[in-house]
Amino acid sequence: MTDKLIRSFSLELVAVFVLLSLIATVRFYQLDADPPVGVSVSSDVFTDPPQYTLNARNYATSGQFETIKDPRRVVFLKSVVTATATVIFTLFGVGVYQSHLVGFLYSFGSLVLFFLFLWRSTGKLSALLFLVLISFNYNQIFYGRLPFLEHAMTFYSFLSLVLIVWIKRVWVYFPAGISLGIAIFFGKAIGGIFLIPFGLYLLSLVVDRTERAERKTVLKVSLFAVGFLAIVIFWFFFTYLPMQSEVSGYFGEQAFSLYGTPDGLSSFDQFIKHIVDFGDDSELFPRMRVVGFLGGLFICWVSFWALKKKQEGEQTTISRELFFLATMIVAWYIVLMIWNYRPLRYQLPLIYGFYGAAGVILQQFWLAKDEWKGRAVPILFYFILFPITLIVVYKTFNPVADSYSLGYSWTERRFIFALIALVLSAGVIVLIRHAKSYSFLPLRFTARGLVLVVIISTLTIGVLDYTYWSQRPTFTIRDTSRDLGMILNKGAVISGPFAPMLSLENDLDCVIHMFGVSEPDSLLFQKFPITHLLLDQGNETRADRDYHDMMDKSSHMLTYHIGNKKVRLFRIAGNTGNTQADSYEPSLMEIALDMYQKKRIQMGNEAAQRFLSKYPESFTGHLSVATMAETYDQMEVAHRAYKKAIEFSPTNYHLNAMLAEFYKKMYIASEDEKYKEQGLYWFEQALTFAPTAIGLKSSYLELKDNEAWELKEDTLSSSQQ
C-alpha cells in the first residue's frame, strides 16, 4: 500500500511539474515581443505597463527613482511592482524583456499560488484540470507577460489565501493579513474587492466555531485584521500623508472623473444590461466561453448545496474554500459590471476564478456516479438560477448574432432573452426535482466523455491561437525605442501615453501623461521640461484641444508604426514656456527632417549622412534617406536605404510595406517581372506581421492581379492614395 501511495504521489508531482513547465515556457517564449494585435480593445497593453516600471528604470539608469519630480504618480512609485522591477533592472539591465519579466514573475506566481489553493482545498484532480485548461488561455498568456499592477494584486491576495489553507497554525493569519494589505495598498486599489470573499471566509470561521475552539478562532481573525491594519497604517504614513491631494486626486479621477457616474446604476434596465454583457467588449468571455459556462454552473452548484443545507439540515459537500471561490467570482463580477470603464486588466482575477471553478465542475463530472435521484429545490435557488441562465442565454446568442449579422441588442430583445432563460430555468428545476436513474447510457460514461470534449476543444482553440501568434511575433516596441534613443538629442524629455514604453531601450527622460483627463492642467508644460510628445490619433486630438496654441506651433517629426498603431512624434520644445525644455537643441536627425520638410534637400542629406555615420543602426535615418532619394528619382540609393532600414526592424510591417510599394513603382516603370516578384514577397512579409491591415491587402492584390500596363493606367490606385 505504501509503495502504491508513493508511486501515485510521484506521478502527481511529475504531472504538476510537466504542466507548470509547459505553462511557463508558453508564456516565456519571445518575452520581449509586442502584445498581439487585437489582444486588447484599447491601447492599455502598450501604454499602461511601462508606467509601472518607469521609476525602477530611472533608478537603474541614473540612481534616482524620480529624475523629474512628479508627485502625481506617487502611487506608481510606491508599489511592489516598482520594488520588484528595481531588483530585476539592477540585476539584468533595463529593456522591454526585463520589464516584461516583472509581469511574467507576478502573473505566473499568481497562477502557481492559485493552483496550490485548489490542490489543497478542492481536490488534486480539479487543480490539475485548472492547469490544463488555463495553460493556453489567450488573455492569461499575453496579459501575463506585461507588468500590470493587477498581477501583483492577485499574487499577494493568493499568497494570503495559500498561507491560510496550507499552514494550519494560528500565527499564519498575521502574515496572511499583511499579504492582503500589500495586494490592495501596494498592488492595485481595486483589489479591495477581495475583502468580500476574505471577509466572508473569516466570518464563516466565527460562525462555525465550537465552544472549545472559540478563543482560537477569534485569535485567527484578530491576527488577520491586525496584519491588514498594519499595512493600512504604513500606507497612510508612507504614501498618503506626504501627498494627500495627489493620492486623493488620482483615485478620485480614476474612479469617477474620467468615466462618469456608473451607467449600471442609472436604471434597473441598465443594471441588468451591464450584468448580461459584462466581459464581452473586453474579450474576457469570448476567449473562454465554455469555461465561462462551467463557472456559471459552479455558482449554481455551490448555491444549491449551500442553501439546501440551511433548509433541510443535511451535510453539504460545499467546503469553506469552495464558498470562497464562489464568492470571489460573484464579488468581482458584480462590483466590476456596473462601471462604464471595464478593461480586461481589471478582470484578470476572474480568469483564475472561472478556470478554478471549471476544474471543480469537471472533477465532479469525472467522479460522477451512475445514478441520479431527484432532490427538493430550495426556494432561494430559483432567484440565483434565473439570472445566471439569463447571462448564459445572452452570451450564447451574442456570437451567433455577430456571425450572421443579426444586429440584435439587449434593449430590443430583452423580453425574449428573459423568456428563454425562464423556460430553461424551469427545465433545470424539473430535472433536479424529478430526474431518475438512467439505464440506457451510464451517467459516469457520459460525464467523462463531456470532460474530455471540453478539455480537447478548449486546448485546441488555445493552441491554434497561440501557434498563429508564435509564427509572426513582432518586436517594434524594442526596435522603435532603440531608434528613438538615437534620433533625439541629449536633454530630450518625452511624454504622452506611449512615452514610457518607448523609453525602455534608451536613456531618455520621461514624464508620464495621458491626455483626455477630466481637468487639463494648463501649467503642465511649464512645470515639466517636456520636449517631445508621442501621440496616437486620439491623444493627438485631445492634446490639440487642451493645448491648442502649443500644438499648433509644434513640429511633427515622423510617424512610428508599433504593432498596428501609428504613433506620431512631435517636437514641442521652444513653445512650452519651460526654460529647460525651450533650450533644447535638435539632433542631427531632427535637423535633417526639418530640412527635408523645408525642401532644403542638400542640407537635409548632409545632416542625415552625418547622423548615419554616428548611428548606422537607426532605421529612421535610413528610411528618411530612402524616401527622399525615391522622391528625386535616385532609385538605387532608395533601394539600398529601404533594405537597410528593414535590417534594423525586420518585423516592422510598415517598413516592409514601403519596400513593397517601392518595388511596385519600379515594376510599373520598367515592366520587369523581377520587381513584381519582389514586391509581392515584401507585401507578403508585411501581411505576415499585420494580417488585418485592409489597405495593405488591397495593395498586395492589386499588384498580384494586374500587369504593369494596367497599373500604369490607374495612377490613383488604392496603394498610391
MIVO-901666 format. One record per residue (C-alpha): x, y, z; residue number from 1; residue in one letter; chain. Coordinates in pm, whole numbers. Example, Ala and Ser with C-alpha at 12.3 -4.5 7.8 and 13.67 -1.06 7.14 Angstrom:
<sites>
     c1     c2     c3   i aa ch
   1230   -450    780   1  A  A
   1367   -106    714   2  S  A
</sites>
This chain:
<sites>
     c1     c2     c3   i aa ch
      0      0      0   1  M  A
    286    237     91   2  T  A
    464    172   -241   3  D  A
    140    236   -429   4  K  A
     88    568   -248   5  L  A
    446    672   -321   6  I  A
    405    590   -691   7  R  A
     76    778   -705   8  S  A
    229   1081   -535   9  F  A
    530   1069   -768  10  S  A
    303   1063  -1073  11  L  A
    111   1360   -938  12  E  A
    433   1557   -890  13  L  A
    551   1468  -1241  14  V  A
    216   1585  -1385  15  A  A
    238   1912  -1193  16  V  A
    598   1970  -1300  17  F  A
    523   1899  -1666  18  V  A
    216   2123  -1672  19  L  A
    384   2414  -1493  20  L  A
    689   2382  -1719  21  S  A
    465   2394  -2026  22  L  A
    276   2696  -1892  23  I  A
    598   2880  -1808  24  A  A
    753   2802  -2147  25  T  A
    447   2919  -2340  26  V  A
    445   3250  -2151  27  R  A
    822   3298  -2153  28  F  A
    869   3242  -2526  29  Y  A
    963   3565  -2709  30  Q  A
    907   3758  -2388  31  L  A
   1015   4090  -2541  32  D  A
    771   4065  -2833  33  A  A
    493   4319  -2884  34  D  A
    146   4237  -2750  35  P  A
    -51   4058  -3024  36  P  A
   -269   4274  -3246  37  V  A
   -623   4266  -3111  38  G  A
   -540   4124  -2768  39  V  A
   -697   4437  -2619  40  S  A
   -972   4665  -2745  41  V  A
   -778   4965  -2613  42  S  A
   -414   5077  -2612  43  S  A
   -364   4979  -2248  44  D  A
   -126   4693  -2329  45  V  A
    107   4949  -2487  46  F  A
     61   5247  -2257  47  T  A
     -3   5127  -1903  48  D  A
    250   4854  -1808  49  P  A
    568   5059  -1875  50  P  A
    437   5334  -1645  51  Q  A
    463   5097  -1351  52  Y  A
    830   5012  -1414  53  T  A
    941   5363  -1517  54  L  A
   1064   5465  -1172  55  N  A
   1266   5146  -1143  56  A  A
   1409   5211  -1488  57  R  A
   1510   5561  -1377  58  N  A
   1685   5421  -1070  59  Y  A
   1873   5158  -1271  60  A  A
   1996   5416  -1524  61  T  A
   2055   5721  -1304  62  S  A
   2045   5616   -939  63  G  A
   1725   5818   -882  64  Q  A
   1367   5693   -886  65  F  A
   1245   6033  -1000  66  E  A
   1479   6203  -1244  67  T  A
   1199   6458  -1288  68  I  A
    993   6514   -974  69  K  A
    632   6425  -1047  70  D  A
    415   6389   -734  71  P  A
    110   6294   -945  72  R  A
    242   5939   -985  73  R  A
    328   5860   -625  74  V  A
    101   5553   -639  75  V  A
    315   5412   -921  76  F  A
    638   5494   -737  77  L  A
    538   5335   -407  78  K  A
    426   4997   -534  79  S  A
    559   4642   -513  80  V  A
    593   4640   -893  81  V  A
    844   4926   -869  82  T  A
   1032   4738   -597  83  A  A
   1044   4416   -798  84  T  A
   1135   4594  -1122  85  A  A
   1420   4773   -942  86  T  A
   1570   4437   -848  87  V  A
   1521   4295  -1200  88  I  A
   1666   4602  -1374  89  F  A
   1960   4620  -1136  90  T  A
   2046   4254  -1194  91  L  A
   1972   4219  -1565  92  F  A
   1973   4570  -1708  93  G  A
   1689   4778  -1849  94  V  A
   1480   4685  -2151  95  G  A
   1150   4556  -2283  96  V  A
   1248   4199  -2195  97  Y  A
   1329   4285  -1835  98  Q  A
   1012   4491  -1795  99  S  A
    801   4203  -1924 100  H  A
    990   3968  -1693 101  L  A
    839   4154  -1397 102  V  A
    490   4088  -1531 103  G  A
    573   3724  -1603 104  F  A
    700   3660  -1249 105  L  A
    391   3806  -1082 106  Y  A
    144   3650  -1326 107  S  A
    300   3304  -1325 108  F  A
    342   3329   -949 109  G  A
    -28   3410   -915 110  S  A
   -117   3108  -1126 111  L  A
    102   2877   -915 112  V  A
    -41   3011   -590 113  L  A
   -399   2969   -709 114  F  A
   -314   2615   -818 115  F  A
   -179   2543   -468 116  L  A
   -502   2676   -317 117  F  A
   -707   2443   -538 118  L  A
   -475   2148   -475 119  W  A
   -525   2168   -101 120  R  A
   -889   2286    -96 121  S  A
  -1090   2149   -387 122  T  A
   -905   1832   -485 123  G  A
   -591   1738   -675 124  K  A
   -782   1649   -990 125  L  A
   -957   1987  -1003 126  S  A
   -621   2162   -956 127  A  A
   -464   1964  -1240 128  L  A
   -764   2033  -1463 129  L  A
   -724   2404  -1380 130  F  A
   -365   2392  -1506 131  L  A
   -462   2202  -1820 132  V  A
   -744   2439  -1912 133  L  A
   -565   2767  -1836 134  I  A
   -238   2665  -2000 135  S  A
   -336   2818  -2335 136  F  A
   -582   3087  -2231 137  N  A
   -503   3371  -2472 138  Y  A
   -572   3653  -2227 139  N  A
   -377   3499  -1942 140  Q  A
    -76   3430  -2166 141  I  A
    -40   3774  -2318 142  F  A
   -162   3992  -2033 143  Y  A
     56   3776  -1811 144  G  A
    369   3899  -1992 145  R  A
    308   4264  -1904 146  L  A
    386   4429  -1566 147  P  A
     31   4533  -1479 148  F  A
    -30   4623  -1114 149  L  A
   -318   4375  -1121 150  E  A
    -69   4086  -1133 151  H  A
     94   4199   -810 152  A  A
   -253   4239   -661 153  M  A
   -354   3880   -743 154  T  A
    -14   3744   -636 155  F  A
    -29   3881   -282 156  Y  A
   -402   3808   -248 157  S  A
   -349   3445   -346 158  F  A
    -42   3427   -124 159  L  A
   -263   3528    169 160  S  A
   -508   3254     73 161  L  A
   -239   2987     38 162  V  A
    -88   3074    376 163  L  A
   -426   3017    541 164  I  A
   -517   2688    374 165  V  A
   -171   2530    375 166  W  A
    -31   2626    716 167  I  A
   -276   2520    983 168  K  A
   -136   2748   1250 169  R  A
   -291   3041   1428 170  V  A
      7   3270   1379 171  W  A
    -10   3244    997 172  V  A
   -318   3467    990 173  Y  A
    -98   3765   1075 174  F  A
    127   3744    763 175  P  A
   -184   3650    563 176  A  A
   -343   3980    663 177  G  A
    -22   4163    576 178  I  A
    -16   3997    233 179  S  A
   -373   4101    152 180  L  A
   -294   4456    265 181  G  A
      5   4466     32 182  I  A
   -213   4341   -255 183  A  A
   -457   4629   -213 184  I  A
   -242   4923   -100 185  F  A
     85   4849   -278 186  F  A
    -58   4648   -566 187  G  A
   -386   4780   -704 188  K  A
   -657   4952   -501 189  A  A
   -929   4771   -693 190  I  A
   -809   4464   -505 191  G  A
  -1033   4588   -226 192  G  A
  -1294   4362   -389 193  I  A
  -1102   4072   -236 194  F  A
  -1216   4195    103 195  L  A
  -1559   4048     25 196  I  A
  -1457   3680    -16 197  P  A
  -1189   3707    253 198  F  A
  -1434   3876    490 199  G  A
  -1697   3606    435 200  L  A
  -1433   3336    478 201  Y  A
  -1327   3478    814 202  L  A
  -1689   3528    915 203  L  A
  -1757   3161    841 204  S  A
  -1477   3071   1083 205  L  A
  -1653   3266   1354 206  V  A
  -1997   3125   1274 207  V  A
  -1876   2763   1265 208  D  A
  -1660   2778   1576 209  R  A
  -1714   2530   1855 210  T  A
  -1704   2628   2218 211  E  A
  -1364   2461   2259 212  R  A
  -1205   2647   1968 213  A  A
  -1381   2980   2025 214  E  A
  -1078   3163   2157 215  R  A
   -856   3025   1880 216  K  A
  -1100   3132   1609 217  T  A
  -1128   3484   1743 218  V  A
   -750   3499   1766 219  L  A
   -715   3396   1400 220  K  A
   -949   3668   1279 221  V  A
   -789   3923   1508 222  S  A
   -438   3843   1386 223  L  A
   -553   3873   1024 224  F  A
   -713   4210   1096 225  A  A
   -403   4334   1281 226  V  A
   -176   4232    993 227  G  A
   -403   4403    743 228  F  A
   -433   4719    953 229  L  A
    -56   4732    994 230  A  A
    -26   4774    615 231  I  A
   -308   5030    611 232  V  A
   -130   5239    874 233  I  A
    205   5207    698 234  F  A
     48   5309    365 235  W  A
   -122   5606    533 236  F  A
    206   5747    664 237  F  A
    430   5630    377 238  F  A
    213   5711     75 239  T  A
    -97   5909    159 240  Y  A
      6   6157    428 241  L  A
    309   6305    244 242  P  A
     99   6375    -69 243  M  A
   -266   6377     31 244  Q  A
   -403   6585   -255 245  S  A
   -213   6391   -524 246  E  A
   -319   6050   -392 247  V  A
   -682   6156   -339 248  S  A
   -691   6325   -679 249  G  A
   -552   6018   -853 250  Y  A
   -805   5777   -701 251  F  A
  -1092   6022   -748 252  G  A
  -1011   6074  -1113 253  E  A
   -968   5703  -1181 254  Q  A
  -1292   5612  -1006 255  A  A
  -1531   5886  -1120 256  F  A
  -1395   6192  -1303 257  S  A
  -1261   6019  -1614 258  L  A
  -1553   5791  -1688 259  Y  A
  -1852   5948  -1514 260  G  A
  -2125   5807  -1292 261  T  A
  -2168   5431  -1349 262  P  A
  -2434   5362  -1612 263  D  A
  -2506   5034  -1440 264  G  A
  -2666   5226  -1153 265  L  A
  -2863   5472  -1367 266  S  A
  -3169   5246  -1404 267  S  A
  -3284   4892  -1342 268  F  A
  -3272   4813  -1715 269  D  A
  -2912   4938  -1740 270  Q  A
  -2824   4735  -1432 271  F  A
  -2949   4416  -1596 272  I  A
  -2781   4507  -1926 273  K  A
  -2448   4554  -1751 274  H  A
  -2490   4215  -1583 275  I  A
  -2553   4022  -1904 276  V  A
  -2298   4192  -2132 277  D  A
  -2013   4219  -1883 278  F  A
  -1688   4075  -2017 279  G  A
  -1795   4077  -2383 280  D  A
  -1641   4403  -2502 281  D  A
  -1317   4327  -2316 282  S  A
  -1289   3983  -2480 283  E  A
  -1295   3810  -2141 284  L  A
  -1573   3560  -2212 285  F  A
  -1540   3540  -2592 286  P  A
  -1199   3379  -2527 287  R  A
  -1330   3134  -2265 288  M  A
  -1695   3066  -2348 289  R  A
  -1705   2705  -2230 290  V  A
  -1512   2787  -1914 291  V  A
  -1749   3077  -1852 292  G  A
  -2046   2842  -1880 293  F  A
  -1881   2597  -1637 294  L  A
  -1819   2885  -1399 295  G  A
  -2189   2971  -1404 296  G  A
  -2270   2604  -1341 297  L  A
  -2027   2610  -1046 298  F  A
  -2206   2908   -889 299  I  A
  -2538   2726   -924 300  C  A
  -2392   2407   -776 301  W  A
  -2242   2585   -475 302  V  A
  -2560   2787   -420 303  S  A
  -2782   2480   -437 304  F  A
  -2590   2284   -176 305  W  A
  -2527   2583     48 306  A  A
  -2898   2671     54 307  L  A
  -3009   2309     80 308  K  A
  -2805   2261    393 309  K  A
  -2971   2561    556 310  K  A
  -3316   2445    453 311  Q  A
  -3300   2077    544 312  E  A
  -3005   2045    779 313  G  A
  -2826   1795    554 314  E  A
  -2450   1759    539 315  Q  A
  -2322   1952    238 316  T  A
  -2023   1891     13 317  T  A
  -1955   2264     -5 318  I  A
  -1642   2348    189 319  S  A
  -1542   2687    317 320  R  A
  -1281   2711     40 321  E  A
  -1533   2631   -233 322  L  A
  -1756   2901    -92 323  F  A
  -1457   3140   -105 324  F  A
  -1408   3060   -474 325  L  A
  -1775   3119   -549 326  A  A
  -1793   3449   -359 327  T  A
  -1470   3565   -524 328  M  A
  -1621   3516   -870 329  I  A
  -1952   3678   -778 330  V  A
  -1790   3972   -598 331  A  A
  -1556   4060   -885 332  W  A
  -1832   4015  -1142 333  Y  A
  -2093   4225   -962 334  I  A
  -1861   4505   -850 335  V  A
  -1694   4548  -1189 336  L  A
  -2000   4512  -1407 337  M  A
  -2169   4841  -1306 338  I  A
  -1890   5069  -1427 339  W  A
  -1860   5246  -1762 340  N  A
  -1491   5156  -1794 341  Y  A
  -1427   4782  -1761 342  R  A
  -1090   4697  -1918 343  P  A
   -967   4341  -1927 344  L  A
   -681   4410  -1687 345  R  A
   -937   4478  -1409 346  Y  A
  -1100   4144  -1486 347  Q  A
   -785   3929  -1462 348  L  A
   -882   3781  -1121 349  P  A
  -1195   3639  -1287 350  L  A
   -980   3432  -1521 351  I  A
   -832   3245  -1225 352  Y  A
  -1173   3217  -1061 353  G  A
  -1357   3083  -1365 354  F  A
  -1084   2835  -1459 355  Y  A
  -1067   2714  -1099 356  G  A
  -1446   2674  -1097 357  A  A
  -1430   2486  -1428 358  A  A
  -1173   2249  -1280 359  G  A
  -1402   2177   -984 360  V  A
  -1707   2109  -1205 361  I  A
  -1512   1884  -1441 362  L  A
  -1382   1696  -1139 363  Q  A
  -1742   1642  -1027 364  Q  A
  -1832   1514  -1374 365  F  A
  -1534   1280  -1382 366  W  A
  -1621   1132  -1042 367  L  A
  -1997   1118  -1111 368  A  A
  -2189    808  -1007 369  K  A
  -2406    608  -1246 370  D  A
  -2724    728  -1083 371  E  A
  -2930   1039  -1036 372  W  A
  -3210   1090   -791 373  K  A
  -3446   1382   -766 374  G  A
  -3397   1637   -490 375  R  A
  -3602   1912   -337 376  A  A
  -3504   2257   -463 377  V  A
  -3455   2543   -212 378  P  A
  -3676   2842   -289 379  I  A
  -3387   3091   -291 380  L  A
  -3212   2881   -557 381  F  A
  -3474   2993   -811 382  Y  A
  -3357   3352   -772 383  F  A
  -2996   3252   -834 384  I  A
  -3057   3015  -1124 385  L  A
  -3260   3259  -1337 386  F  A
  -3005   3548  -1361 387  P  A
  -2720   3305  -1430 388  I  A
  -2927   3140  -1703 389  T  A
  -3012   3482  -1845 390  L  A
  -2641   3568  -1864 391  I  A
  -2566   3238  -2038 392  V  A
  -2851   3285  -2287 393  V  A
  -2734   3636  -2381 394  Y  A
  -2369   3535  -2415 395  K  A
  -2467   3233  -2624 396  T  A
  -2675   3436  -2869 397  F  A
  -2416   3713  -2886 398  N  A
  -2157   3532  -3106 399  P  A
  -2433   3370  -3313 400  V  A
  -2586   3711  -3387 401  A  A
  -2245   3853  -3476 402  D  A
  -2172   3564  -3711 403  S  A
  -2495   3614  -3902 404  Y  A
  -2505   3995  -3870 405  S  A
  -2841   3986  -3692 406  L  A
  -2770   4315  -3518 407  G  A
  -2972   4243  -3207 408  Y  A
  -2936   4438  -2882 409  S  A
  -3038   4386  -2522 410  W  A
  -3283   4677  -2538 411  T  A
  -3464   4531  -2839 412  E  A
  -3475   4167  -2731 413  R  A
  -3456   4170  -2352 414  R  A
  -3803   4016  -2307 415  F  A
  -3721   3735  -2549 416  I  A
  -3396   3663  -2363 417  F  A
  -3584   3668  -2032 418  A  A
  -3848   3427  -2163 419  L  A
  -3589   3183  -2296 420  I  A
  -3399   3200  -1967 421  A  A
  -3721   3140  -1774 422  L  A
  -3808   2831  -1979 423  V  A
  -3457   2689  -1945 424  L  A
  -3454   2757  -1571 425  S  A
  -3785   2577  -1534 426  A  A
  -3640   2283  -1726 427  G  A
  -3339   2267  -1493 428  V  A
  -3566   2277  -1188 429  I  A
  -3774   1990  -1326 430  V  A
  -3458   1791  -1398 431  L  A
  -3327   1841  -1045 432  I  A
  -3657   1753   -880 433  R  A
  -3776   1461  -1090 434  H  A
  -3480   1304  -1270 435  A  A
  -3448    924  -1231 436  K  A
  -3160    683  -1284 437  S  A
  -3070    615  -1645 438  Y  A
  -3002    261  -1761 439  S  A
  -2953    327  -2134 440  F  A
  -2632    528  -2103 441  L  A
  -2439    534  -1773 442  P  A
  -2400    884  -1635 443  L  A
  -2032    838  -1549 444  R  A
  -1950    736  -1906 445  F  A
  -2141   1035  -2044 446  T  A
  -1991   1278  -1793 447  A  A
  -1634   1167  -1857 448  R  A
  -1693   1199  -2229 449  G  A
  -1805   1558  -2176 450  L  A
  -1494   1627  -1970 451  V  A
  -1269   1503  -2250 452  L  A
  -1461   1705  -2509 453  V  A
  -1423   2023  -2301 454  V  A
  -1050   1968  -2248 455  I  A
   -977   1883  -2611 456  I  A
  -1186   2166  -2757 457  S  A
  -1051   2426  -2514 458  T  A
   -690   2324  -2571 459  L  A
   -734   2302  -2948 460  T  A
   -865   2659  -2973 461  I  A
   -597   2789  -2739 462  G  A
   -311   2607  -2912 463  V  A
   -424   2723  -3257 464  L  A
   -446   3087  -3146 465  D  A
   -107   3068  -2976 466  Y  A
     55   2893  -3273 467  T  A
    -81   3158  -3508 468  Y  A
     85   3429  -3295 469  W  A
    411   3237  -3248 470  S  A
    463   3230  -3625 471  Q  A
    452   3611  -3653 472  R  A
    573   3783  -3333 473  P  A
    679   4144  -3383 474  T  A
    938   4347  -3192 475  F  A
    854   4702  -3293 476  T  A
    845   4835  -2935 477  I  A
   1203   4725  -2876 478  R  A
   1327   4842  -3216 479  D  A
   1143   5176  -3204 480  T  A
   1261   5253  -2851 481  S  A
   1622   5196  -2955 482  R  A
   1570   5409  -3265 483  D  A
   1414   5693  -3065 484  L  A
   1716   5698  -2834 485  G  A
   1937   5757  -3139 486  M  A
   1737   6024  -3321 487  I  A
   1673   6255  -3021 488  L  A
   1945   6467  -2869 489  N  A
   2076   6458  -2515 490  K  A
   1841   6652  -2291 491  G  A
   1524   6541  -2466 492  A  A
   1230   6464  -2235 493  V  A
    948   6263  -2387 494  I  A
    587   6241  -2275 495  S  A
    248   6120  -2390 496  G  A
     82   5780  -2344 497  P  A
    341   5592  -2550 498  F  A
    646   5762  -2398 499  A  A
    709   5519  -2105 500  P  A
    700   5225  -2345 501  M  A
    945   5391  -2584 502  L  A
   1190   5481  -2308 503  S  A
   1264   5121  -2210 504  L  A
   1554   5071  -2453 505  E  A
   1720   5414  -2420 506  N  A
   1821   5668  -2156 507  D  A
   1572   5942  -2240 508  L  A
   1393   6112  -1953 509  D  A
   1019   6058  -1948 510  C  A
    717   6228  -1791 511  V  A
    403   6013  -1761 512  I  A
     99   6188  -1902 513  H  A
   -225   6063  -2050 514  M  A
   -427   6320  -2243 515  F  A
   -803   6331  -2209 516  G  A
   -808   6387  -1832 517  V  A
  -1120   6546  -1689 518  S  A
   -947   6870  -1587 519  E  A
   -638   6950  -1800 520  P  A
   -352   7121  -1619 521  D  A
   -290   7444  -1808 522  S  A
     57   7472  -1649 523  L  A
    164   7114  -1724 524  L  A
    426   7200  -1984 525  F  A
    558   7492  -1784 526  Q  A
    614   7268  -1481 527  K  A
    780   6978  -1663 528  F  A
   1066   7015  -1916 529  P  A
    892   6811  -2186 530  I  A
   1048   6849  -2530 531  T  A
    867   6583  -2734 532  H  A
    529   6410  -2739 533  L  A
    444   6065  -2869 534  L  A
     76   6053  -2960 535  L  A
   -171   5829  -3133 536  D  A
   -460   5990  -3319 537  Q  A
   -699   6003  -3024 538  G  A
   -449   6158  -2786 539  N  A
   -330   6399  -3054 540  E  A
   -688   6525  -3088 541  T  A
   -716   6571  -2711 542  R  A
   -375   6739  -2688 543  A  A
   -474   6981  -2964 544  D  A
   -798   7055  -2779 545  R  A
   -636   7111  -2439 546  D  A
   -312   7280  -2556 547  Y  A
   -404   7417  -2895 548  H  A
   -154   7704  -2915 549  D  A
    141   7485  -2826 550  M  A
     40   7200  -3059 551  M  A
    -24   7446  -3341 552  D  A
    340   7559  -3321 553  K  A
    483   7209  -3272 554  S  A
    676   7017  -3538 555  S  A
    562   6674  -3650 556  H  A
    892   6494  -3688 557  M  A
    792   6145  -3800 558  L  A
    542   5864  -3754 559  T  A
    630   5534  -3591 560  Y  A
    431   5215  -3650 561  H  A
    410   4996  -3340 562  I  A
    210   4680  -3382 563  G  A
    -69   4816  -3599 564  N  A
    -76   5156  -3427 565  K  A
     52   5485  -3564 566  K  A
    240   5692  -3308 567  V  A
    343   6041  -3417 568  R  A
    646   6218  -3271 569  L  A
    606   6593  -3214 570  F  A
    878   6834  -3103 571  R  A
    723   7097  -2876 572  I  A
   1048   7242  -2740 573  A  A
   1056   7617  -2792 574  G  A
    683   7659  -2738 575  N  A
    622   7525  -2385 576  T  A
    713   7814  -2156 577  G  A
    958   7590  -1969 578  N  A
   1312   7732  -1981 579  T  A
   1486   7395  -1977 580  Q  A
   1265   7245  -2247 581  A  A
   1279   7551  -2470 582  D  A
   1660   7549  -2462 583  S  A
   1669   7202  -2620 584  Y  A
   1885   7181  -2933 585  E  A
   1759   6949  -3212 586  P  A
   1967   6645  -3303 587  S  A
   2126   6585  -3641 588  L  A
   1831   6365  -3739 589  M  A
   1583   6630  -3639 590  E  A
   1778   6887  -3838 591  I  A
   1771   6655  -4139 592  A  A
   1396   6606  -4107 593  L  A
   1343   6981  -4067 594  D  A
   1544   7047  -4382 595  M  A
   1354   6785  -4578 596  Y  A
   1022   6941  -4474 597  Q  A
   1150   7280  -4590 598  K  A
   1263   7129  -4927 599  K  A
   1628   7201  -4848 600  R  A
   1728   6860  -4972 601  I  A
   2105   6907  -4989 602  Q  A
   2128   7036  -4633 603  M  A
   1900   6753  -4521 604  G  A
   2117   6493  -4694 605  N  A
   2430   6629  -4532 606  E  A
   2273   6617  -4185 607  A  A
   2135   6268  -4249 608  A  A
   2474   6139  -4365 609  Q  A
   2646   6281  -4058 610  R  A
   2376   6125  -3840 611  F  A
   2407   5781  -4004 612  L  A
   2783   5784  -3973 613  S  A
   2729   5816  -3597 614  K  A
   2418   5595  -3570 615  Y  A
   2425   5346  -3858 616  P  A
   2161   5125  -3689 617  E  A
   1881   5383  -3696 618  S  A
   1605   5263  -3927 619  F  A
   1455   5613  -3924 620  T  A
   1777   5754  -4063 621  G  A
   1783   5505  -4349 622  H  A
   1410   5545  -4410 623  L  A
   1434   5923  -4442 624  S  A
   1718   5887  -4693 625  V  A
   1517   5628  -4886 626  A  A
   1204   5842  -4915 627  T  A
   1398   6150  -5023 628  M  A
   1605   5954  -5272 629  A  A
   1291   5800  -5421 630  E  A
   1125   6142  -5443 631  T  A
   1417   6267  -5653 632  Y  A
   1448   5951  -5865 633  D  A
   1769   5823  -5706 634  Q  A
   1629   5471  -5715 635  M  A
   1945   5276  -5639 636  E  A
   2013   5488  -5332 637  V  A
   1650   5448  -5224 638  A  A
   1665   5072  -5276 639  H  A
   1972   5030  -5056 640  R  A
   1832   5258  -4788 641  A  A
   1495   5076  -4769 642  Y  A
   1672   4741  -4735 643  K  A
   1899   4883  -4467 644  K  A
   1605   5023  -4269 645  A  A
   1435   4682  -4261 646  I  A
   1757   4525  -4143 647  E  A
   1722   4707  -3810 648  F  A
   1348   4643  -3762 649  S  A
   1263   4334  -3968 650  P  A
    918   4275  -3811 651  T  A
    800   4631  -3875 652  N  A
    513   4584  -4120 653  Y  A
    529   4948  -4231 654  H  A
    892   4922  -4344 655  L  A
    816   4600  -4531 656  N  A
    516   4764  -4696 657  A  A
    718   5068  -4802 658  M  A
    977   4849  -4972 659  L  A
    695   4655  -5140 660  A  A
    547   4981  -5270 661  E  A
    892   5080  -5397 662  F  A
    918   4758  -5597 663  Y  A
    566   4810  -5725 664  K  A
    661   5152  -5862 665  K  A
    974   5005  -6018 666  M  A
    763   4736  -6183 667  Y  A
    522   4994  -6325 668  I  A
    811   5198  -6462 669  A  A
   1017   4912  -6608 670  S  A
    767   4626  -6658 671  E  A
   1041   4397  -6527 672  D  A
    881   4088  -6367 673  E  A
   1156   4059  -6108 674  K  A
   1028   4377  -5944 675  Y  A
    678   4235  -5931 676  K  A
    806   3919  -5763 677  E  A
   1000   4125  -5509 678  Q  A
    700   4349  -5448 679  G  A
    473   4052  -5383 680  L  A
    731   3898  -5149 681  Y  A
    761   4211  -4934 682  W  A
    385   4263  -4932 683  F  A
    351   3907  -4804 684  E  A
    611   3982  -4536 685  Q  A
    416   4290  -4430 686  A  A
     90   4094  -4421 687  L  A
    254   3828  -4207 688  T  A
    311   4088  -3936 689  F  A
    -13   4282  -3995 690  A  A
   -266   4034  -4138 691  P  A
   -564   4258  -4053 692  T  A
   -437   4563  -4244 693  A  A
   -708   4602  -4508 694  I  A
   -531   4866  -4718 695  G  A
   -216   4656  -4724 696  L  A
   -404   4355  -4853 697  K  A
   -570   4565  -5123 698  S  A
   -232   4689  -5245 699  S  A
    -99   4335  -5249 700  Y  A
   -393   4203  -5452 701  L  A
   -369   4498  -5689 702  E  A
     -9   4414  -5771 703  L  A
    -80   4041  -5787 704  K  A
   -378   4065  -6021 705  D  A
   -251   4326  -6268 706  N  A
     23   4371  -6523 707  E  A
    244   4679  -6532 708  A  A
     49   4849  -6810 709  W  A
   -278   4803  -6618 710  E  A
   -127   4954  -6304 711  L  A
     17   5240  -6506 712  K  A
   -330   5331  -6632 713  E  A
   -462   5364  -6277 714  D  A
   -235   5638  -6147 715  T  A
   -462   5684  -5846 716  L  A
   -458   5324  -5731 717  S  A
   -555   5239  -5377 718  S  A
   -192   5195  -5274 719  S  A
    -90   5537  -5409 720  Q  A
   -382   5703  -5234 721  Q  A
</sites>
